[in-house]
Every structure is written in structure tokens, then in C-alpha cells.
Amino acid sequence: MNTLKEGDKAPSFEAKDEQGNIIKLSDYKGKKLVVFFYPKANTPGCTLEACNLRDNYAELKSQGYDILGVSADTEKKQANFKKKFDFPYPLLADEDKVVINAFGVWGPKKFMGREFDGIHRITFLINEEGVIERVIDKVKTKDHAAQILSEL
């Protein structure tokens, strides 16, 4: 797994969100962006993380950040997840793992004694110039916004 690091240029990407809209990194040129990768919509940890970001959305926006969530779920699953929890930010349906692989968050994982390949829960903070300012690889799902805001 070759995960991007602080100081790396964020990869240019294009993917569909939960409504089928094309979202590109270039849409956020001149803005700060939180890109959080999560394994699967509607699972306990992913729900805690996404809801924590939702609950602190106003504070993150006041610090100048937009938010994008990314998983390999289908548009339909992402749409249901967003609707169920009323997320104010887009969720990318990266079924082909183009964005996931570009950021280097796909790789071997262990869960309950078994090994498999999957999405690692990692968040990237990208500055206005498209450079990764910070990588959070030990995400606290219940308190993720505080992890992000503590460094600002």
C-alpha cells in the first residue's frame, strides 16, 4: 500500500457522487478540503465517523473546509446512507476504486483474525493549492472532527 503523505500533491480525480454528479478535485481549487475514506456505508464505525463530521460540519466550514466522503459503495448505497443520516456533504461512489487507489488507501487488513484487502480508514486534509497538509491514519470515529480541528 503506497499511501500519499504530507507534502504530496493530491491526485487529480473524477468520480460520481451519491446522486450521479461528477465530482472532481479541480472543483475545489482554491479551497481547503477534507477527504475521508471509509470501508463501508451503514456500518457502525463508518456511521459514527460520518455523523461526527456531520455534527461538526458548521465548525469545519467556518475553518474553510469542504468535506468529501469516499468508499467503494454503489451510488444507491451512498444515497441511502446520506439520506438516512442527513449528511450535508457529497459521498463518492468509487466502485472502480480509482480515487481509493490514487490516494493509496486500498490494501491488506486484518479483522477478527482474518486477512483481506480493503479500504483503510484514512483522512487527508488538502490545502488551497491541492497539496496534502495532513494525513490522519489513526481515525477516532467518535471524535474525528476534533482530530481535524485540533491541528488547525
Secondary structure, 3 states (H helix, E strand, C coil): CCCCCCCCECCCCEEEECCCCEEEHHHHCCCEEEEEECCCCCCHHHHHHHHHHHHCHHHHHHCCEEEEEEECCCHHHHHHHHHHHCCCCCEEECCCCHHHHHHCCEEEEEECCEEEEEECCEEEEECCCCEEEEEECCCCHHHHHHHHHHCC
